């Protein structure tokens, strides 16, 4: 196990479910807490939104570290999907940071301004749901890198061209 954890591409793959699974479930927990009007439950859900959205930093970091190794293992189509996966992650990671920041704001600002509780929690929920959708969009391309059975066609040409230009 220690050997696997020293491979950045493996660590990246371990972190991805935090973004694709934990973040949307945290958002659903926040929705349930808001419906139930339970501040303690909302704070817990917001903390989970923060932690799962903030996982984008190590996911992107380890993705960069393992990129060359995965590129060597991929066939041409997989290499194209890898470029798109990287491009999507780099261009859209901001939404995860926005979700983490919104969650922190929704936890702490109501301590000073109690009237901001619901608006900030709704903002955090909206951004967390957007980040969850973005995680699926990014992971969609990542899943096609090594799994030919998931490929239903070639990567989008325009996006591939942009990704390759960004890579150079």
Buried (B, 14 or more C-beta within 10 A) or exposed (E): EEEEEEBBBBBBBBBBBBBBBBBBBBBBBBBEBBEEEEBEBBBBBBBBBBBBBBBBBBBBBBBBBBBEEBBEEBEEBBBBBBBBBBBBBBBBBEBBBBBBBBBBBBBEBBEEEEEBBEEBBBBBBEBBBBBBEBBEEBBBBBBBBBEEEEBEEEBEEEBBEBBBEEEE
